[in-house]
């Protein structure tokens, strides 16, 4: 029998937490939960979960600090953050700390289920075809170790960031739209009507890591009306 995907839900509001546990159990997941930040931090660092749903506002340790602590130890762990709908700063900070995606409160439970399914589908189906991505003499990426060297700067990436670079590299002959990245990298269905800034924020994070000057990118450029294109020298 196939093992059920194991989720951790870190949410202090009892009604929301109970509702999410019931929904995901109904959809066939093995669900654990934490009622505050301290418990959430301890459980999230155990490495026992296929995905963590993490609220931002928590008593004790907040969701941002938990996300940062997880990423310091594990760059592969899928994380979806629950944020206040009116607070763009929460969204930007959560994604900047390494969350794979966010869902803004109040949220549609059905959409959250779809996002969890998409993140897990992409995580399980991710296959690295090339161990190295070569952009120039001064810019190489090691996909297996989630690291890279850019003008003698050593940088590390999250699994999601590497998936983006991998996909853009595989299609470096053309621009790739936000919609295509959401479909191919995040795993969202093409007809899924979602409002998200996650692609733009992840691109901005990548530019801060790989570009000599993020404000004037030379590797990861924007093509007006087309999306994003990764520039790589021919070898």
GISUL-V449027 format. One record per backbone hydrogen bond with DSSP energy under -0.5 kcal/mol. NH is the residue of the N-H (numbers start at 1). CO is the residue of the C=O. If there is no record, write none. Layout:
{{NH CO} {NH CO}}
This chain:
{{7 5} {7 30} {8 51} {9 32} {10 8} {10 53} {11 9} {11 34} {14 12} {17 13} {18 14} {19 15} {20 16} {21 17} {22 18} {23 19} {24 20} {25 21} {26 22} {27 23} {28 25} {29 24} {30 5} {31 29} {32 7} {34 9} {37 59} {40 36} {41 37} {42 38} {43 39} {44 40} {45 41} {46 43} {47 44} {50 6} {51 6} {52 78} {53 8} {54 52} {54 80} {55 10} {55 53} {56 82} {58 56} {61 59} {63 56} {66 62} {67 63} {68 64} {69 65} {70 66} {71 67} {72 68} {73 69} {73 70} {74 70} {78 50} {80 52} {81 101} {82 54} {83 81} {83 103} {85 105} {87 84} {88 86} {90 87} {91 87} {92 88} {93 89} {94 90} {95 91} {96 92} {97 93} {98 95} {99 94} {100 79} {101 79} {103 81} {105 83} {109 107} {112 108} {113 109} {114 110} {115 111} {116 112} {117 113} {118 114} {119 115} {120 116} {121 117} {122 118} {123 119} {124 120} {125 121} {126 122} {126 123} {129 127} {133 141} {134 132} {135 133} {135 139} {136 139} {139 136} {140 149} {141 133} {142 147} {143 131} {143 141} {144 131} {146 142} {147 142} {148 155} {149 140} {150 153} {151 138} {153 150} {154 152} {155 148} {155 153} {157 146} {159 75} {162 158} {163 159} {164 160} {165 161} {166 162} {167 163} {168 164} {169 165} {170 166} {171 167} {172 169} {174 171} {176 228} {181 177} {182 178} {183 179} {184 180} {185 181} {186 181} {188 182} {192 189} {193 191} {194 192} {196 194} {201 197} {202 198} {203 199} {204 200} {205 201} {206 202} {207 203} {208 204} {209 205} {209 206} {210 206} {211 207} {216 213} {217 214} {221 219} {221 229} {223 221} {223 227} {224 222} {226 223} {227 223} {228 176} {229 221} {231 219} {231 229} {233 135}}
